[in-house]
Amino acid sequence: MMEKAQYELLRRLNISLTDPRLRMAREQALELFETIWSLAIRKGIFENEQEAASLYLHCFTRGLSPIGIEVPQDLLSKDEKIVRFLKENLP
């Protein structure tokens, strides 16, 4: 589901899956996701793949910003639980 979410986001942004800038963004997203997901599991906040994919997509957009790709907020999940968790736990 995370790959599908990433693919859909890039399609909507009209960015090729093979864009070389994405490597760095994906690496940063994975590192951030692994940290934040383990915290979410310990806190018992998220339980399913859909929530994991939404959380990953937020991490991925953070990885896109340093390479000059800004993602409109309307393309991200509006799930209040995810938004609140990220605000409370991300630097």
C-alpha positions as CSV (number, residue, x, y, z in Angstrom):
1,M,0.0,0.0,0.0
2,M,2.9,2.4,0.7
3,E,4.3,1.9,-2.9
4,K,0.8,2.4,-4.3
5,A,0.3,5.6,-2.3
6,Q,3.8,6.9,-3.4
7,Y,3.1,6.0,-7.0
8,E,-0.3,7.8,-6.9
9,L,1.2,10.9,-5.3
10,L,4.0,11.1,-7.9
11,R,1.5,10.6,-10.7
12,R,-0.6,13.5,-9.4
13,L,2.5,15.7,-9.1
14,N,3.5,14.6,-12.7
15,I,6.9,13.3,-11.5
16,S,8.5,10.3,-13.1
17,L,9.1,7.3,-10.9
18,T,12.6,7.2,-12.3
19,D,13.4,10.8,-11.4
20,P,16.9,10.6,-9.9
21,R,16.1,13.1,-7.1
22,L,13.6,10.6,-5.7
23,R,16.4,8.3,-4.4
24,M,17.3,10.8,-1.6
25,A,13.7,11.5,-0.8
26,R,12.9,7.8,-0.5
27,E,15.9,7.2,1.7
28,Q,14.9,10.0,4.0
29,A,11.3,8.9,4.0
30,L,12.2,5.4,4.9
31,E,14.4,6.4,7.8
32,L,11.8,8.8,9.2
33,F,9.0,6.3,8.7
34,E,10.9,3.5,10.5
35,T,11.4,5.8,13.5
36,I,7.9,7.2,13.6
37,W,6.2,3.9,12.9
38,S,7.9,2.1,15.7
39,L,6.9,4.9,18.0
40,A,3.3,4.6,16.8
41,I,3.3,0.8,17.4
42,R,4.7,1.3,20.9
43,K,1.9,3.8,21.6
44,G,-0.7,1.6,20.0
45,I,-1.9,4.3,17.7
46,F,-2.1,2.7,14.3
47,E,-3.1,-0.8,13.5
48,N,-3.5,-1.3,9.7
49,E,-1.8,-1.0,6.4
50,Q,-3.9,1.9,5.2
51,E,-2.8,4.0,8.2
52,A,0.8,2.9,7.6
53,A,0.6,4.0,4.0
54,S,-0.9,7.4,5.0
55,L,1.8,7.9,7.6
56,Y,4.5,6.9,5.1
57,L,3.2,9.4,2.6
58,H,3.6,12.2,5.1
59,C,7.2,11.0,5.7
60,F,7.8,10.9,1.9
61,T,6.6,14.4,1.4
62,R,9.0,15.6,4.0
63,G,11.8,13.9,2.0
64,L,10.6,15.7,-1.2
65,S,10.8,19.1,0.3
66,P,14.6,19.3,0.5
67,I,14.9,18.3,-3.2
68,G,12.6,21.2,-4.2
69,I,9.3,19.3,-4.6
70,E,6.5,20.8,-2.6
71,V,3.4,18.8,-2.1
72,P,0.0,20.5,-1.8
73,Q,-1.6,19.6,1.6
74,D,-4.8,18.6,-0.2
75,L,-3.0,15.6,-1.6
76,L,-2.2,14.2,1.9
77,S,-4.5,12.3,4.3
78,K,-6.7,14.5,6.4
79,D,-7.0,11.8,9.1
80,E,-6.9,13.8,12.3
81,K,-5.2,11.0,14.2
82,I,-2.3,11.0,11.7
83,V,-2.0,14.7,11.6
84,R,-2.0,15.1,15.4
85,F,0.4,12.2,15.9
86,L,2.9,13.8,13.4
87,K,2.6,17.2,15.0
88,E,3.3,15.8,18.4
89,N,6.2,13.5,17.4
90,L,8.1,14.9,14.5
91,P,10.8,17.5,14.9
